[in-house]
Amino acid sequence: MQIASRILATIVALEHIFFLVLEMFLWQSLGVRLFKLDPDFAAESARLAMNQGLYNGFLAAGII
């Protein structure tokens, strides 16, 4: 049971790290394609996405 919980926690932490990279660094390129965003909206919301990315990074650090 302990192994399963560690595996699941690792998977969740990796997901949060993926969202950190997506929202902080790739929002206006990959984020536009993944979420079918208007490029103007992506540019306007880039700072909000960076904030969410940082939040996801803290969650990943807490899980690890």
Summary of the structure (lengths in Angstrom):
residues: 64
radius of gyration: 13.9
end to end distance: 17.7
largest distance: 47.4
contacts: 169
relative contact order: 0.18
helix: 84%
strand: 0%
